[in-house]
Amino acid sequence: MNADVIVVGAGLAGLAATHELVTAGKRVALVDQENAANLGGQAFWSFGGLFLVDTPEQRRLGVRDSVDLAWSDWQGSAQFDRLDDEDVWGAKWARAYVEFAAGEKRSWLSSLGLSWLPTVGWAERGSLRADGHGNSVPRFHITWGTGTGVVAPFVASVLKAAEAGLVTFHHRHRVDELIVTAGAVTGVRGKVLAPDTAARGITSNRDETAAFELTAQAVVVTTGGIGGNHEMVREFWPENLGTPPKSMVTGVPAYVDGRMLGIADEAGARLVNRDRMWHYTEGIRNWDPIWPGHGIRILPAPSSMWFDALGRRLPDPCLPGYDTMATLRHLRTTPDIAVHDHSWFILTQKIIRKEFALSGSEQNPDITAKDRRAFVRERILGKGAPAPVEAFKRNGADFIVSTSLDDLVAGMNKLTDEPLLDPALIRRQIEARDLQVNNPYSKDSQIQGIHNSRRYRGDRIGRTVAPHRFLDPASGPLIAVKLHVLTRKTLGGIQTDLESRALSAAGTPIPGLYAAGEVAGFGGGGVHGYNALEGTFLGGCLFSGRAAGQSLARSL
Ligand SMILES: Cc1cc2nc3c(=O)[nH]c(=O)nc-3n(C[C@H](O)[C@H](O)[C@H](O)COP(=O)(O)OP(=O)(O)OC[C@H]3O[C@@H](n4cnc5c(N)ncnc54)[C@H](O)[C@@H]3O)c2cc1C
């Protein structure tokens, strides 16, 4: 045998499982199709936002959270409707995960050196119903160091274990088959790929140089989702989301290819909830791309106006930062706009300065470098938007800037094959909205939401600008952003029990096979159900990866 355990996939889930195993003195073969530069997988690129419940950071900002409120929100979001079948384990994972997020998650991660920004973000405000989707309170805790800060202690642990001889790296080894011996998974087979010195995130070659085989007492599959594989995204596109767009931007590196799901299926693992995905509607084309079709997600706060491809304001709850899936559904199932692949934000310089954040470690160099002074200088005291946002405004193919609304709309019309927008229609809607900002109350739900947001200190300081007239030149210039659907997360996958043991079609654990992270729907084959509360993906990788490692450490 080559090791006690083979872990396939050196992303966050694989590293968390390996960390637990080596802490217990087990030997691990860590296999990944990419080179050593890609250690940490997607998590390295991530924003590092974590779903935590009832924390000191929340309490300092006057947020009253509890496990009961978080669980109520989770159920309203997940909307589990396959409870006697595909959701049976996802729902159990969900309850365990909410308890983890309200319990030892923060102290465990603190003990590994993680810390969080003092302002807690309010992501996915939801569907405007107490029992519906969304976070009732701010819970998105951004890690100092962003995603690179989240992976750092796990990378350090695994590298140290490699030095001690407990971890053997098998980079550029692509797994094509799980070896099944008398009903148990005993190893992996695949191809050694040609060496490639590509920098992190850049697509590497797939030239095969040799075959390989590794054996162990168990295999943990932590190979991520399908977001880099548009063909697969289209194949499993949810029925309730209408038709997939003809073109999408890609929010993950090319190695998030989903191949391993089929390979696990062939070995007898049960795949569930494959039609559940989490793609964003606020994607923009990266002017400085790293991977093919590289898109960046705008993390919007509540003030931008959102229009469909024909220039009509989106209905509730399709407001910036509220309800990702409702917005995607609206855009993809309304017949006259589903034929187009885009929508629009219109906003002001005042709004972009305070409200635009871009997801990703490389788009937030101040937080990634844990540079607190730069953070305050750029985001609190600065006159412009943070430098990466200003760079997009200047160089991004999806941005139009103008002091005149007519010129702005003319510029927007030039970004589509034919002019689809009527300047008079857009002007009418903006003028009507502008008439709503003079009172501390309003009949307009978006303006109500802005007032609500500013009653939360964290948003008032750093994320939500005071209501102002869009057509007041002092707030300008005006900015339009063409938005694309951006592929990102896979909510379904390999069904697992609470020890991350992969289950067969009969519902029984397959001896020797474990799965964790995105490939396992972040636990159970779908811990999120239909919707995410955000910041739940990194935590899901940690929680399910840790469960796999701990279970194996106990049983081997
Ligand atoms: C830009 C960005 C921002 C994000 N922001 C956040 C955030 O703020 N909060 C949050 O919670 N989540 C966020 N996420 C999501 C989160 O980062 C991912 O869901 C998570 O990191 C997935 O980790 P994983 O270990 O499951 O898989 P991955 O990181 O995808 O790792 C899988 C690894 O498996 C390897 N692999 C795949 N197939 C094979 C094979 N056949 N053989 C060998 N190796 C294979 C791949 O090469 C890869 O290295 C973000 C993601 C991105 C891209």
The ligand as a MOL file (V3000), in Angstrom:
LIG
                    3D

  0  0  0     0  0            999 V3000
M  V30 BEGIN CTAB
M  V30 COUNTS 53 58 0 0 0
M  V30 BEGIN ATOM
M  V30 1 C -13.4100 33.5960 -6.8050 0
M  V30 2 C -14.0850 32.7370 -5.7840 0
M  V30 3 C -14.6030 33.3300 -4.6390 0
M  V30 4 C -15.2130 32.5380 -3.6540 0
M  V30 5 N -15.5970 33.1300 -2.4810 0
M  V30 6 C -16.1100 32.3570 -1.4810 0
M  V30 7 C -16.4080 32.9320 -0.2120 0
M  V30 8 O -16.1700 34.1120 0.0510 0
M  V30 9 N -16.9730 32.1160 0.7300 0
M  V30 10 C -17.2330 30.7920 0.5130 0
M  V30 11 O -17.7470 30.1130 1.4000 0
M  V30 12 N -16.9130 30.2180 -0.6850 0
M  V30 13 C -16.3400 30.9580 -1.6690 0
M  V30 14 N -15.9780 30.3750 -2.8570 0
M  V30 15 C -16.2430 28.9200 -3.0520 0
M  V30 16 C -15.1730 28.0220 -2.4390 0
M  V30 17 O -13.9000 28.6050 -2.6120 0
M  V30 18 C -15.1880 26.6340 -3.1070 0
M  V30 19 O -16.4860 26.1170 -3.1040 0
M  V30 20 C -14.2690 25.6710 -2.3580 0
M  V30 21 O -12.9800 26.2170 -2.2260 0
M  V30 22 C -14.2030 24.3170 -3.0690 0
M  V30 23 O -13.1850 23.5460 -2.4630 0
M  V30 24 P -12.9930 21.9940 -2.7610 0
M  V30 25 O -11.8380 21.5530 -1.9440 0
M  V30 26 O -14.2710 21.2650 -2.6100 0
M  V30 27 O -12.6480 21.9040 -4.3320 0
M  V30 28 P -11.5470 22.6470 -5.2360 0
M  V30 29 O -10.9740 23.8290 -4.6070 0
M  V30 30 O -12.1780 22.8140 -6.5800 0
M  V30 31 O -10.3690 21.5830 -5.3390 0
M  V30 32 C -10.5230 20.3990 -6.0730 0
M  V30 33 C -9.1540 19.9060 -6.5210 0
M  V30 34 O -9.3410 18.6100 -7.0990 0
M  V30 35 C -8.5080 18.4770 -8.2460 0
M  V30 36 N -9.1060 17.4500 -9.1230 0
M  V30 37 C -10.3170 17.4870 -9.7270 0
M  V30 38 N -10.5130 16.3420 -10.4300 0
M  V30 39 C -9.3940 15.5810 -10.2670 0
M  V30 40 C -9.0060 14.2910 -10.7530 0
M  V30 41 N -9.7960 13.5430 -11.5410 0
M  V30 42 N -7.7880 13.8330 -10.3940 0
M  V30 43 C -6.9570 14.5740 -9.5920 0
M  V30 44 N -7.2910 15.7920 -9.1240 0
M  V30 45 C -8.4930 16.2820 -9.4360 0
M  V30 46 C -8.5090 19.8820 -8.8430 0
M  V30 47 O -7.3710 20.0480 -9.6650 0
M  V30 48 C -8.5040 20.7660 -7.5900 0
M  V30 49 O -7.2030 21.0900 -7.1940 0
M  V30 50 C -15.3580 31.1290 -3.8560 0
M  V30 51 C -14.8500 30.5350 -5.0180 0
M  V30 52 C -14.2010 31.3190 -5.9670 0
M  V30 53 C -13.6150 30.6520 -7.1820 0
M  V30 END ATOM
M  V30 BEGIN BOND
M  V30 1 1 1 2
M  V30 2 1 2 3
M  V30 3 2 2 52
M  V30 4 2 3 4
M  V30 5 1 4 5
M  V30 6 1 4 50
M  V30 7 2 5 6
M  V30 8 1 6 7
M  V30 9 1 6 13
M  V30 10 2 7 8
M  V30 11 1 7 9
M  V30 12 1 9 10
M  V30 13 2 10 11
M  V30 14 1 10 12
M  V30 15 2 12 13
M  V30 16 1 13 14
M  V30 17 1 14 15
M  V30 18 1 14 50
M  V30 19 1 15 16
M  V30 20 1 16 17
M  V30 21 1 16 18
M  V30 22 1 18 19
M  V30 23 1 18 20
M  V30 24 1 20 21
M  V30 25 1 20 22
M  V30 26 1 22 23
M  V30 27 1 23 24
M  V30 28 2 24 25
M  V30 29 1 24 26
M  V30 30 1 24 27
M  V30 31 1 27 28
M  V30 32 2 28 29
M  V30 33 1 28 30
M  V30 34 1 28 31
M  V30 35 1 31 32
M  V30 36 1 32 33
M  V30 37 1 33 34
M  V30 38 1 33 48
M  V30 39 1 34 35
M  V30 40 1 35 36
M  V30 41 1 35 46
M  V30 42 1 36 37
M  V30 43 1 36 45
M  V30 44 2 37 38
M  V30 45 1 38 39
M  V30 46 1 39 40
M  V30 47 2 39 45
M  V30 48 1 40 41
M  V30 49 2 40 42
M  V30 50 1 42 43
M  V30 51 2 43 44
M  V30 52 1 44 45
M  V30 53 1 46 47
M  V30 54 1 46 48
M  V30 55 1 48 49
M  V30 56 2 50 51
M  V30 57 1 51 52
M  V30 58 1 52 53
M  V30 END BOND
M  V30 END CTAB
M  END
